[in-house]
Each structure stands twice: as C-alpha cells, then as structure tokens.
Amino acid sequence: MNMKLPPYLQQSMDQLHEEAPGIHQEVDFSEYVWMGEELDEFDKQVEEEFWEEAFMDACFEEMLAEEEAEWIYFNSVEEAMTALSNYTNNLLNQKAPSPCSKLNPDAPEFIPRSTSKHT
C-alpha cells in the first residue's frame, strides 16, 4: 500500500534530506569485514563441536546396543540359578593347567625368606 504524505510532512522530509546530505551515499563497510570473518569462524567452531557431540552420542548408542545384545534375560529365578550353577561348574572344571604352561604343578610352595635374617 502506497500512501502519499501530507504536504507539511513532505516539506519536513525534504528539509531533513537537505540537512543530512550523507544519507544517500554508499556506506563503506570494509572496516567491519573482520567482524564477519570472526563470526564465520565462531560459527564453524560451534558447528564442529555440534558434530563431535553428535558423533560421540552415536558411538555411545552403538556401544550400548552392542552390550545389550550380549545380555542374557531370564524368565524366572530358577532359570537364572540353573544358568549360574552351570557357569560355576564349567569354571571349576577348567582348573587344569593349560598344555602350554611351563609351571611345575609338583613344585613345593614358594615361601620367601625374610630379608632381615642373614646367616
């Protein structure tokens, strides 16, 4: 909507334009370019931090998913106790030394001598 100013306002606007001749000149913003560059740099830094945080969240979610895939769920206490019993029995049965061990199972127990007694 284009409105026409009343004559007394038009005269005062013309008078203002005559008193301030620099209004229609181009403003030189070259002095302020560094501010824009700093803002761009700040924006890049914030964006980089955002992407790092998003990456860490994704890694954390993936790690949780992997751990949850290894969880074992039991429907009852009896089922859990049976699984625990089987697990402990397997551990007890694996006490035999490994075939690549170089330790002597028949060796006497090592008892260190006291360092204060020199004979």
Sequence and secondary structure as in RCSB ss.txt:
>XXXX:A:sequence
MNMKLPPYLQQSMDQLHEEAPGIHQEVDFSEYVWMGEELDEFDKQVEEEFWEEAFMDACFEEMLAEEEAEWIYFN
SVEEAMTALSNYTNNLLNQKAPSPCSKLNPDAPEFIPRSTSKHT
>XXXX:A:secstr
      HHHHHHHHHHHHH GGGGS    GGGHHHHHHHHHHHHHHHHHHHHHHHHHHHHHHHHHHHHHH    S
SHHHHHHHHHHHHHHHHHT S  TT    TTS       SS   
